[in-house]
Amino acid sequence: MSNKAVIVTGAGRGIGLAIAKSLASRGYDLALVDIAEDTVREAAASIKGDGKYVPIAGNVADWDSVQTMVNEASEALGPIYGVVNNAGITRDGLVLRMKPEAWQQVLDVNLTGTFYFTKAVSPLMMRQKIGRIVNIASVIGLAGNAGQANYAASKAGVIAMTKSVAKELGGRAITCNAIAPGFIATDMTHDLPEQVKADMLKSIPLKRLGSAEDVAAAVAFLLSEDAAYITGQTIVVDGGMVT
Ligand SMILES: NC(=O)c1ccc[n+]([C@@H]2O[C@H](COP(=O)([O-])OP(=O)(O)OC[C@H]3O[C@@H](n4cnc5c(N)ncnc54)[C@H](O)[C@@H]3O)[C@@H](O)[C@H]2O)c1
């Protein structure tokens, strides 16, 4: 493949946008997917580089929408080399008080959305006999967290799905790996109470919050030729917080 095209979901802001910027600087063409239409258009326009950066609005938790988005990306960019399943949400609450809708929404976006994109790009990558799938999980999917049973279950599911997909698609030189970020400074974490943030800092051996760029660097590695023999793995990017 000459111009490598990658789809990044949830690319309108935060970690997804940082991933998109980092991949653009490394020469990839990009489809930026997000449910927030205006945001993703502005995000794509903000990317500097010589490649194609196409904004695509849609919902990762809707199978019809995902198929339409993958078709749009293929038409605009040609063969799809990689997909970064980054779109994710939280709806926190203790299990006792968690509404069933809050459970379901988080599973729908974080886990089912990742499954839908994987399912939609798999036939394309199998025909090409090359492809890279990178799923953004979370250390919460490894360690659990009070108040985040839905989120933890969705991210643990992503990690287990990653291992299964790696086994299913490995024969066609398609790798599937996950990244489990720790406490990353973004809009998602900005609103946490100061005391919670201070307590979390104490538990991070590298004594700082992670940046979206720290996560983006790991994504770029997993998409690169250097990672061709790595599949089914979860790389933890958390400053040493969860061991
Ligand atoms: N911020 C952290 O500390 C942290 C830690 C570990 C893992 N993560 C994971 O990293 C990913 C990105 O997190 P972030 O902090 O940048 O979040 P964010 O809320 O800043 O950005 C998420 C983006 O996903 C989009 N999105 C949400 N639902 C969507 C849907 N149904 N379809 C399409 N797009 C949708 C949003 O519009 C938004 O632009 C998530 O999967 C999150 O779980 C974040």
The ligand as a Gaussian input file, in Angstrom:
#p B3LYP/6-31G(d) Opt

LIG

0 1
 N       -9.502000      10.195000      29.133000
 C       -9.030000       9.157000      29.801000
 O       -8.451000       9.286000      30.878000
 C       -9.170000       7.780000      29.243000
 C       -8.567000       6.720000      29.928000
 C       -8.669000       5.443000      29.418000
 C       -9.354000       5.224000      28.246000
 N       -9.940000       6.250000      27.593000
 C      -10.651000       5.935000      26.369000
 O      -10.130000       6.703000      25.303000
 C      -11.156000       6.971000      24.354000
 C      -11.253000       8.464000      24.095000
 O      -11.490000       9.109000      25.322000
 P      -11.474000      10.711000      25.474000
 O      -11.051000      10.984000      26.859000
 O      -10.732000      11.342000      24.351000
 O      -13.065000      11.002000      25.356000
 P      -13.831000      12.280000      24.821000
 O      -15.188000      12.235000      25.446000
 O      -13.013000      13.507000      24.982000
 O      -13.977000      11.994000      23.242000
 C      -14.743000      10.926000      22.773000
 C      -15.225000      11.238000      21.360000
 O      -16.043000      10.138000      20.929000
 C      -17.203000      10.651000      20.300000
 N      -18.304000       9.695000      20.419000
 C      -19.017000       9.385000      21.537000
 N      -19.998000       8.511000      21.242000
 C      -19.898000       8.244000      19.902000
 C      -20.641000       7.429000      19.020000
 N      -21.681000       6.713000      19.450000
 N      -20.273000       7.383000      17.718000
 C      -19.238000       8.140000      17.271000
 N      -18.500000       8.948000      18.062000
 C      -18.832000       8.999000      19.368000
 C      -17.501000      11.944000      21.054000
 O      -18.343000      12.815000      20.288000
 C      -16.101000      12.496000      21.293000
 O      -15.674000      13.333000      20.239000
 C      -12.434000       6.361000      24.933000
 O      -12.638000       5.078000      24.386000
 C      -12.131000       6.267000      26.401000
 O      -12.885000       5.264000      27.035000
 C       -9.875000       7.527000      28.059000

